[in-house]
């Protein structure tokens, strides 16, 4: 049985990829991206280490904007 491993990368603003870590399965990689995007929003990709193909792309939540209305 062949094991598959997946790299978790984050796309930077200039579209370069930053390698973050490796996961042993897709569910673990997706869960980890959920955790990471909670404090570091952006585009994350999961890449198959064997064939170097992107198997999933996740856009983390955009930061919320808080408006302060003065004088009310």
N, C-alpha and C positions, 0 to 999 in steps of 0.2 A: 504494500500500500504506500503510495506516494503522499507525503505531507505537503500541503500548500501553505505558504507563508505570504503575508501581505504587508506591504509598506504603507505607512500613513504619512502623507506629505501635505504640506500647506502651501497654497499658491500665494506668493507675495504680490504686492501691488504692481511690481514691474513684470509680473508673470513668471518669475523664476520659482522653482519648487524648493521648498525647505523640507528635508527629511526629518521626521519627528521620532518615529519608532516603528517596531515590527509587531504584528499580531499573528496569532496562529490560525485564526479563522475570521470570516467576514463579520459575524455577530460581535465578536470582541472588538474588531476594528471600528464598527459603526458605533458601539457603545462608548468607546474611547473618544471618538470624534464628538459625540454629544457632550461629554465632559469637557473636552478642550474648548469647544465653541461657546460654552457657557461663560467663559471669561476671556476668550480670544476669538471673537467672531471673524468669519471669513470663509474662503473656499478651501475645502479639504478634499483630497483624493485618496482612494485606496487603490494600490497598484499590486498586481500579481507579481511576485518576485521571479517566478519561473519564466513568464513570457513578456514581462515588463509592460503589460497592458493595463490601462486604467479600467477597473471593474466597477467603480462607483465614484460618484462625485457628490459631495454634500456641501451646501452653502449654509454655514452657521448663521444663527439669528443675527439680524442687524441690531446694533445697539439702540436702545430706546432713548428718545429725546424727551427731556423734561423741560417744560416751559414754565417760567415764573412770570406771573402778571403782577406788575407793581401797581399800587394805588387802589387795590380792591380790598 
